[in-house]
Amino acid sequence: MDRAVIEQAYAFFHQKLKVYEHSTSEREMDHIEDTIAAYADAMSPALFRELSGGRSAFLHEHAVFQAELKGAVEEMEAMLGAED
């Protein structure tokens, strides 16, 4: 997989995760969820499959959003670390 694709997604997800984790605004958190879901819909299909384990609703469900986003960031960190 192209390292640049992973780096781009990682940077975006990591930044949004940090804001999401510290936000006290439901409106802001909802906006981040919507933004990440839209990004996931448009991102590299291969990277999405890798991160989601084939689960089409990945990063689209409020109840598990934060855990899935955090897991995606951690998985991309591992992918990038393995390529160094």
Order of alpha helices (4+ residues) and beta strands (2+ residues): alpha-alpha-alpha-alpha
